[in-house]
Protein backbone atom coordinates (compact mmCIF):
# COMPACT_ATOMS: atom_id res chain seq x y z
CA UNK A 1 0.00 0.00 0.00
CA UNK A 2 1.21 3.49 -0.88
CA UNK A 3 -0.17 6.78 0.45
CA UNK A 4 -0.53 9.34 -2.34
CA UNK A 5 -1.38 13.03 -2.54
CA UNK A 6 -5.06 12.73 -3.29
CA UNK A 7 -8.62 12.59 -2.10
CA UNK A 8 -12.10 11.65 -3.19
CA UNK A 9 -11.31 11.96 -6.92
CA UNK A 10 -8.20 9.75 -6.91
CA UNK A 11 -9.93 6.48 -7.91
CA UNK A 12 -10.71 6.08 -11.62
CA UNK A 13 -13.96 7.50 -13.01
CA UNK A 14 -14.73 9.64 -9.94
CA UNK A 15 -15.27 13.38 -10.09
CA UNK A 16 -16.10 15.95 -7.42
CA UNK A 17 -16.37 19.65 -6.73
CA UNK A 18 -17.19 22.10 -3.97
CA UNK A 19 -18.61 25.58 -4.10
CA UNK A 20 -19.97 28.49 -2.10
CA UNK A 21 -23.67 28.89 -2.90
CA UNK A 22 -24.93 31.05 -0.01
CA UNK A 23 -26.10 28.72 2.77
CA UNK A 24 -23.27 29.92 5.01
CA UNK A 25 -21.94 33.44 5.27
CA UNK A 26 -18.56 32.87 3.64
CA UNK A 27 -17.14 29.36 3.37
CA UNK A 28 -17.91 26.75 0.72
CA UNK A 29 -21.14 24.98 1.52
CA UNK A 30 -22.02 22.51 -1.26
CA UNK A 31 -20.12 19.43 -2.43
CA UNK A 32 -20.93 16.90 -5.13
CA UNK A 33 -19.28 13.51 -5.72
CA UNK A 34 -19.97 11.73 -9.03
CA UNK A 35 -19.07 8.33 -10.42
CA UNK A 36 -19.15 8.26 -14.19
CA UNK A 37 -20.38 4.68 -14.05
CA UNK A 38 -22.83 3.02 -11.60
CA UNK A 39 -21.23 2.11 -8.29
CA UNK A 40 -21.99 -0.38 -5.58
CA UNK A 41 -22.65 1.24 -2.23
CA UNK A 42 -22.26 0.66 1.49
CA UNK A 43 -23.18 2.84 4.42
CA UNK A 44 -23.48 3.10 8.17
CA UNK A 45 -25.68 5.63 9.93
CA UNK A 46 -26.18 7.32 13.28
CA UNK A 47 -27.67 5.32 16.14
CA UNK A 48 -29.45 8.45 17.37
CA UNK A 49 -33.23 7.92 17.40
CA UNK A 50 -33.56 11.46 16.02
CA UNK A 51 -32.38 11.01 12.43
CA UNK A 52 -32.08 13.81 9.89
CA UNK A 53 -34.05 13.54 6.65
CA UNK A 54 -30.97 12.72 4.52
CA UNK A 55 -30.17 9.77 6.80
CA UNK A 56 -33.67 8.36 6.30
CA UNK A 57 -33.45 8.88 2.51
CA UNK A 58 -30.08 7.17 2.29
CA UNK A 59 -31.16 4.28 4.48
CA UNK A 60 -34.05 3.64 2.09
CA UNK A 61 -31.76 3.57 -0.95
CA UNK A 62 -29.12 1.43 0.73
CA UNK A 63 -31.77 -1.07 1.87
CA UNK A 64 -33.09 -1.27 -1.69
CA UNK A 65 -29.55 -2.08 -2.86
CA UNK A 66 -29.69 0.59 -5.54
CA UNK A 67 -26.61 1.38 -7.61
CA UNK A 68 -25.43 4.88 -6.77
CA UNK A 69 -23.70 7.44 -8.99
CA UNK A 70 -23.73 10.67 -7.02
CA UNK A 71 -23.63 12.15 -3.53
CA UNK A 72 -24.65 15.75 -2.77
CA UNK A 73 -23.68 17.35 0.53
CA UNK A 74 -24.67 20.70 1.99
CA UNK A 75 -23.06 22.24 5.06
CA UNK A 76 -24.44 24.94 7.32
CA UNK A 77 -27.85 23.30 7.77
CA UNK A 78 -28.47 19.78 9.12
CA UNK A 79 -32.02 19.41 7.76
CA UNK A 80 -32.85 17.59 11.02
CA UNK A 81 -36.11 17.91 12.97
CA UNK A 82 -37.69 19.54 9.91
CA UNK A 83 -40.63 17.13 9.45
CA UNK A 84 -42.21 16.27 6.12
CA UNK A 85 -40.73 19.36 4.54
CA UNK A 86 -37.25 18.14 5.42
CA UNK A 87 -37.78 14.86 3.58
CA UNK A 88 -39.33 16.65 0.61
CA UNK A 89 -36.32 18.97 0.48
CA UNK A 90 -33.91 16.02 0.63
CA UNK A 91 -35.66 14.34 -2.28
CA UNK A 92 -35.63 17.63 -4.18
CA UNK A 93 -31.86 17.86 -3.70
CA UNK A 94 -31.47 14.34 -5.08
CA UNK A 95 -33.81 15.06 -7.98
CA UNK A 96 -31.99 18.28 -8.89
CA UNK A 97 -28.65 16.49 -9.03
CA UNK A 98 -30.24 13.62 -10.98
CA UNK A 99 -31.69 16.01 -13.55
CA UNK A 100 -28.31 17.67 -14.05
CA UNK A 101 -26.47 14.36 -14.51
CA UNK A 102 -29.17 12.41 -16.34
CA UNK A 103 -29.69 10.03 -13.44
CA UNK A 104 -32.63 8.77 -11.40
CA UNK A 105 -33.10 10.44 -8.01
CA UNK A 106 -32.70 6.97 -6.47
CA UNK A 107 -29.10 6.99 -7.70
CA UNK A 108 -28.25 10.06 -5.59
CA UNK A 109 -27.39 9.97 -1.89
CA UNK A 110 -27.77 13.14 0.19
CA UNK A 111 -25.94 14.41 3.28
CA UNK A 112 -26.41 17.55 5.36
CA UNK A 113 -24.56 19.01 8.33
CA UNK A 114 -24.97 22.12 10.41
CA UNK A 115 -27.67 23.68 12.57
CA UNK A 116 -30.63 21.49 13.61
CA UNK A 117 -34.27 22.54 13.20
CA UNK A 118 -33.98 25.09 10.39
CA UNK A 119 -35.56 24.40 6.96
CA UNK A 120 -33.21 24.28 4.00
CA UNK A 121 -33.14 27.37 1.74
CA UNK A 122 -34.16 25.33 -1.30
CA UNK A 123 -34.11 28.14 -3.84
CA UNK A 124 -30.47 28.77 -2.96
CA UNK A 125 -29.64 25.06 -2.92
CA UNK A 126 -31.28 24.11 -6.22
CA UNK A 127 -29.72 27.07 -7.99
CA UNK A 128 -26.40 26.25 -6.34
CA UNK A 129 -26.50 22.60 -7.43
CA UNK A 130 -27.08 23.61 -11.05
CA UNK A 131 -24.23 26.10 -10.85
CA UNK A 132 -21.87 23.70 -9.10
CA UNK A 133 -22.42 20.49 -11.07
CA UNK A 134 -20.84 21.95 -14.22
CA UNK A 135 -17.51 22.14 -12.35
CA UNK A 136 -17.30 18.40 -11.64
CA UNK A 137 -13.75 17.29 -12.31
CA UNK A 138 -11.32 14.50 -11.45
CA UNK A 139 -8.50 16.91 -10.56
CA UNK A 140 -6.70 17.11 -7.23
CA UNK A 141 -8.01 20.64 -6.79
CA UNK A 142 -11.60 19.47 -7.24
CA UNK A 143 -11.15 16.93 -4.43
CA UNK A 144 -9.83 19.69 -2.18
CA UNK A 145 -12.80 21.91 -3.00
CA UNK A 146 -15.22 19.13 -2.09
CA UNK A 147 -13.42 18.45 1.21
CA UNK A 148 -13.58 22.14 2.09
CA UNK A 149 -17.27 22.39 1.22
CA UNK A 150 -18.40 19.80 3.79
CA UNK A 151 -16.72 21.58 6.73
CA UNK A 152 -18.64 23.33 9.52
CA UNK A 153 -16.57 24.14 12.62
CA UNK A 154 -13.66 22.16 11.18
CA UNK A 155 -10.40 24.07 11.04
CA UNK A 156 -8.89 21.99 8.21
CA UNK A 157 -10.10 19.62 5.46
CA UNK A 158 -9.60 15.90 6.02
CA UNK A 159 -8.52 13.85 2.99
CA UNK A 160 -6.54 10.76 2.11
CA UNK A 161 -5.82 8.50 -0.87
CA UNK A 162 -3.94 5.21 -1.09
CA UNK A 163 -3.04 2.79 -3.88
CA UNK A 164 -2.21 -0.91 -3.93
CA UNK A 165 -2.03 -3.73 -6.45
CA UNK A 166 -4.46 -6.59 -6.94
CA UNK A 167 -4.33 -9.04 -9.87
CA UNK A 168 -1.82 -6.77 -11.61
CA UNK A 169 -4.24 -3.83 -11.42
CA UNK A 170 -3.64 -0.59 -9.53
CA UNK A 171 -6.48 -0.05 -7.06
CA UNK A 172 -7.13 3.29 -5.41
CA UNK A 173 -9.15 4.30 -2.37
CA UNK A 174 -9.92 7.98 -1.74
CA UNK A 175 -11.68 9.59 1.16
CA UNK A 176 -12.76 12.79 2.84
CA UNK A 177 -14.47 13.50 6.15
CA UNK A 178 -15.75 16.33 8.28
CA UNK A 179 -16.26 16.62 11.99
CA UNK A 180 -14.86 18.37 15.01
CA UNK A 181 -17.68 18.45 17.57
CA UNK A 182 -20.77 16.39 18.47
CA UNK A 183 -18.71 13.28 17.83
CA UNK A 184 -19.36 10.06 19.71
CA UNK A 185 -20.50 7.95 16.80
CA UNK A 186 -21.33 4.42 18.01
CA UNK A 187 -21.34 3.60 14.27
CA UNK A 188 -19.48 6.03 12.12
CA UNK A 189 -18.48 9.65 12.35
CA UNK A 190 -19.99 12.99 11.53
CA UNK A 191 -19.68 12.63 7.75
CA UNK A 192 -17.23 10.42 5.89
CA UNK A 193 -17.17 9.61 2.17
CA UNK A 194 -15.03 6.87 0.63
CA UNK A 195 -14.56 6.08 -3.07
CA UNK A 196 -12.73 3.19 -4.69
CA UNK A 197 -12.35 1.80 -8.20
CA UNK A 198 -12.14 -1.77 -6.89
CA UNK A 199 -14.51 -4.33 -8.40
CA UNK A 200 -16.08 -5.96 -5.33
CA UNK A 201 -19.45 -7.51 -4.61
CA UNK A 202 -21.92 -5.29 -2.80
CA UNK A 203 -22.43 -7.85 -0.04
CA UNK A 204 -18.71 -8.04 0.72
CA UNK A 205 -18.30 -4.25 0.51
CA UNK A 206 -21.03 -3.78 3.10
CA UNK A 207 -19.60 -6.45 5.37
CA UNK A 208 -16.19 -4.78 5.11
CA UNK A 209 -17.53 -1.37 6.07
CA UNK A 210 -19.52 -2.75 8.98
CA UNK A 211 -16.42 -4.40 10.39
CA UNK A 212 -14.12 -1.45 9.65
CA UNK A 213 -16.12 1.17 11.55
CA UNK A 214 -15.92 -0.87 14.75
CA UNK A 215 -12.21 -0.17 15.22
CA UNK A 216 -12.03 3.23 13.49
CA UNK A 217 -14.89 5.71 13.69
CA UNK A 218 -16.54 3.90 16.58
CA UNK A 219 -13.38 4.33 18.63
CA UNK A 220 -13.25 8.12 18.55
CA UNK A 221 -14.90 10.66 20.80
CA UNK A 222 -14.67 14.42 21.05
CA UNK A 223 -17.53 15.28 23.37
CA UNK A 224 -19.77 12.26 23.93
CA UNK A 225 -22.60 13.52 21.69
CA UNK A 226 -23.95 11.35 18.86
CA UNK A 227 -25.18 13.51 15.98
CA UNK A 228 -28.51 13.25 14.17
CA UNK A 229 -26.67 13.22 10.83
CA UNK A 230 -23.71 10.84 11.27
CA UNK A 231 -22.95 8.64 8.29
CA UNK A 232 -20.22 6.90 6.32
CA UNK A 233 -20.93 6.40 2.61
CA UNK A 234 -18.78 4.19 0.37
CA UNK A 235 -18.94 3.90 -3.43
CA UNK A 236 -17.07 1.21 -5.41
CA UNK A 237 -17.39 1.52 -9.20
CA UNK A 238 -15.11 -1.30 -10.40
CA UNK A 239 -13.28 0.96 -12.89
CA UNK A 240 -9.89 -0.56 -11.99
CA UNK A 241 -10.87 -3.63 -14.00
CA UNK A 242 -9.94 -6.40 -11.57
CA UNK A 243 -11.94 -9.61 -11.48
CA UNK A 244 -14.73 -9.21 -8.97
CA UNK A 245 -13.82 -9.94 -5.36
CA UNK A 246 -16.68 -11.82 -3.74
CA UNK A 247 -14.83 -14.01 -1.24
CA UNK A 248 -12.44 -13.19 1.58
CA UNK A 249 -9.33 -14.34 -0.29
CA UNK A 250 -5.81 -12.87 -0.32
CA UNK A 251 -6.85 -10.06 -2.68
CA UNK A 252 -9.63 -9.14 -0.29
CA UNK A 253 -7.21 -9.05 2.66
CA UNK A 254 -5.02 -6.56 0.78
CA UNK A 255 -8.04 -4.33 0.14
CA UNK A 256 -9.31 -4.65 3.70
CA UNK A 257 -5.97 -3.55 5.16
CA UNK A 258 -5.94 -0.44 2.97
CA UNK A 259 -9.63 0.26 3.62
CA UNK A 260 -9.14 0.04 7.39
CA UNK A 261 -6.15 2.36 7.14
CA UNK A 262 -8.18 5.00 5.29
CA UNK A 263 -11.01 4.89 7.82
CA UNK A 264 -8.68 4.97 10.82
CA UNK A 265 -6.73 7.87 9.36
CA UNK A 266 -9.88 9.93 8.77
CA UNK A 267 -11.23 9.09 12.23
CA UNK A 268 -8.01 10.27 13.88
CA UNK A 269 -8.01 13.46 11.79
CA UNK A 270 -11.48 14.26 13.10
CA UNK A 271 -10.29 13.92 16.68
CA UNK A 272 -7.23 16.05 16.01
CA UNK A 273 -9.62 18.77 14.84
CA UNK A 274 -11.88 18.47 17.90
CA UNK A 275 -13.54 21.75 18.74
CA UNK A 276 -11.15 23.74 20.90
CA UNK A 277 -8.86 20.71 21.27
CA UNK A 278 -5.22 21.25 22.07
CA UNK A 279 -4.20 17.63 22.62
CA UNK A 280 -4.66 14.37 20.73
CA UNK A 281 -4.99 11.45 23.13
CA UNK A 282 -4.57 7.78 22.22
CA UNK A 283 -5.71 5.22 24.78
CA UNK A 284 -4.59 1.62 24.32
CA UNK A 285 -5.96 -1.03 26.66
CA UNK A 286 -4.04 -4.32 26.54
CA UNK A 287 -4.38 -7.70 28.19
CA UNK A 288 -8.16 -8.07 28.37
CA UNK A 289 -10.14 -11.30 28.15
CA UNK A 290 -12.12 -10.17 25.10
CA UNK A 291 -11.78 -7.60 22.32
CA UNK A 292 -15.05 -6.00 23.38
CA UNK A 293 -13.74 -5.54 26.93
CA UNK A 294 -10.75 -3.64 25.56
CA UNK A 295 -12.95 -1.51 23.30
CA UNK A 296 -15.35 -0.63 26.09
CA UNK A 297 -12.60 0.24 28.58
CA UNK A 298 -10.58 2.39 26.17
CA UNK A 299 -13.71 4.20 24.98
CA UNK A 300 -14.86 4.81 28.55
CA UNK A 301 -11.54 6.46 29.37
CA UNK A 302 -11.46 8.65 26.28
CA UNK A 303 -15.04 9.87 26.74
CA UNK A 304 -14.70 10.86 30.40
CA UNK A 305 -14.96 14.63 30.79
CA UNK A 306 -12.91 14.40 33.99
CA UNK A 307 -10.14 12.60 32.12
CA UNK A 308 -10.33 15.12 29.28
CA UNK A 309 -10.08 18.12 31.60
CA UNK A 310 -7.15 16.54 33.43
CA UNK A 311 -5.26 16.27 30.15
CA UNK A 312 -6.18 19.87 29.32
CA UNK A 313 -4.59 20.92 32.61
CA UNK A 314 -1.61 18.54 32.19
CA UNK A 315 -2.61 16.90 35.48
CA UNK A 316 -1.43 13.30 35.86
CA UNK A 317 -4.63 12.31 37.61
CA UNK A 318 -4.59 8.55 37.00
CA UNK A 319 -7.43 8.10 39.51
CA UNK A 320 -9.85 9.53 36.93
CA UNK A 321 -8.76 6.85 34.47
CA UNK A 322 -9.37 4.12 37.04
CA UNK A 323 -12.77 5.64 37.79
CA UNK A 324 -13.75 5.68 34.10
CA UNK A 325 -12.70 2.04 33.78
CA UNK A 326 -14.67 1.15 36.88
CA UNK A 327 -18.01 2.40 35.59
CA UNK A 328 -17.50 1.04 32.06
CA UNK A 329 -19.40 -2.16 32.82
CA UNK A 330 -16.36 -4.40 32.34
CA UNK A 331 -15.28 -6.57 35.26
CA UNK A 332 -11.53 -6.55 35.83
CA UNK A 333 -9.06 -7.11 38.66
CA UNK A 334 -7.98 -3.69 39.94
CA UNK A 335 -4.90 -5.30 41.49
CA UNK A 336 -3.53 -6.06 38.01
CA UNK A 337 -3.88 -2.59 36.46
CA UNK A 338 -0.80 -0.72 35.24
CA UNK A 339 -1.13 2.77 33.71
CA UNK A 340 1.53 4.62 31.69
CA UNK A 341 1.66 8.00 29.96
CA UNK A 342 3.91 8.49 26.91
CA UNK A 343 4.78 11.47 24.73
CA UNK A 344 7.87 12.63 22.89
CA UNK A 345 9.07 14.06 26.22
CA UNK A 346 9.28 10.63 27.80
CA UNK A 347 7.39 7.82 29.49
CA UNK A 348 6.12 7.49 33.03
CA UNK A 349 4.37 4.73 35.00
CA UNK A 350 1.83 6.04 37.50
CA UNK A 351 0.32 2.87 38.90
CA UNK A 352 1.74 -0.65 38.63
CA UNK A 353 -0.27 -3.82 39.28
CA UNK A 354 -2.82 -1.87 41.27
CA UNK A 355 -0.35 0.05 43.43
CA UNK A 356 0.27 3.81 42.98
CA UNK A 357 3.88 4.85 42.47
CA UNK A 358 5.77 7.88 43.70
CA UNK A 359 6.31 9.24 40.20
CA UNK A 360 8.21 12.35 39.10
CA UNK A 361 5.61 15.16 38.91
CA UNK A 362 7.92 17.36 36.84
CA UNK A 363 8.41 14.62 34.27
CA UNK A 364 4.67 13.89 34.14
CA UNK A 365 3.99 17.60 33.53
CA UNK A 366 6.46 17.68 30.62
CA UNK A 367 4.89 14.55 29.13
CA UNK A 368 1.34 15.91 29.40
CA UNK A 369 2.21 19.33 28.02
CA UNK A 370 2.80 17.74 24.62
CA UNK A 371 0.09 17.79 21.94
CA UNK A 372 0.20 14.03 21.23
CA UNK A 373 -0.14 11.78 24.28
CA UNK A 374 -0.48 8.01 24.60
CA UNK A 375 -2.10 6.27 27.55
CA UNK A 376 -1.24 2.59 27.98
CA UNK A 377 -3.39 0.48 30.31
CA UNK A 378 -2.23 -3.09 31.04
CA UNK A 379 -4.61 -5.57 32.69
CA UNK A 380 -2.80 -8.94 32.44
CA UNK A 381 -6.07 -10.88 32.15
CA UNK A 382 -5.88 -12.01 28.55
CA UNK A 383 -4.38 -11.35 25.11
CA UNK A 384 -6.84 -8.89 23.58
CA UNK A 385 -6.37 -5.15 23.08
CA UNK A 386 -8.05 -2.11 21.52
CA UNK A 387 -7.27 1.55 20.90
CA UNK A 388 -9.49 4.62 21.20
CA UNK A 389 -8.75 8.20 20.22
CA UNK A 390 -9.94 11.46 21.70
CA UNK A 391 -8.92 14.95 22.75
CA UNK A 392 -8.87 17.21 25.76
CA UNK A 393 -11.80 19.41 26.79
CA UNK A 394 -10.99 23.10 26.82
CA UNK A 395 -12.48 26.54 27.49
CA UNK A 396 -12.56 27.01 23.72
CA UNK A 397 -14.89 24.02 23.27
CA UNK A 398 -17.41 25.68 25.57
CA UNK A 399 -17.13 28.99 23.71
CA UNK A 400 -17.60 27.42 20.26
CA UNK A 401 -20.64 25.40 21.27
CA UNK A 402 -22.20 28.19 23.33
CA UNK A 403 -22.28 30.30 20.16
CA UNK A 404 -22.84 27.55 17.55
CA UNK A 405 -26.36 28.49 16.41
CA UNK A 406 -25.75 32.25 16.37
Number of C-alpha atoms within 10 A of each C-alpha: 14 10 14 14 11 22 29 32 33 27 30 21 18 28 24 30 29 29 24 20 21 16 20 16 10 9 18 24 29 30 28 28 29 28 25 15 16 19 26 24 25 24 21 22 24 23 17 16 8 13 18 28 28 28 25 16 20 22 16 13 18 21 10 10 14 16 20 27 27 28 21 25 22 30 25 25 20 25 31 25 17 18 13 10 14 21 19 14 21 27 20 16 24 26 20 22 28 18 12 13 16 10 18 15 20 21 19 26 27 22 28 27 27 21 17 18 15 14 17 21 12 14 8 12 21 19 12 18 24 15 13 20 21 11 15 20 18 22 17 16 16 24 30 21 21 29 28 29 25 33 26 23 18 17 16 17 20 25 26 22 24 23 19 16 15 18 10 9 13 16 25 30 29 27 29 27 26 30 31 25 27 20 26 25 26 21 24 31 34 27 23 27 22 27 28 32 25 28 21 21 16 19 14 16 23 18 11 18 21 16 12 22 22 14 19 24 29 22 29 30 31 30 24 17 15 21 26 26 27 29 26 23 23 22 29 29 26 23 21 19 16 18 13 11 18 14 13 13 9 11 13 18 12 15 24 18 12 21 22 17 17 23 27 21 17 24 29 23 21 31 26 26 24 28 28 23 23 20 25 21 24 22 24 21 26 25 20 23 17 14 16 14 22 24 24 19 31 30 27 22 28 29 24 22 17 18 25 25 17 19 26 20 15 18 15 20 15 17 13 17 23 19 15 21 21 16 12 15 12 13 12 17 11 14 12 16 19 20 21 16 21 19 19 13 15 12 17 19 19 22 20 17 15 16 13 14 10 9 13 11 13 8 14 22 16 15 23 26 19 17 18 17 22 19 24 18 25 20 25 18 15 13 12 18 22 22 22 28 29 30 31 31 26 18 11 13 17 13 12 14 15 10 8 12 10 6
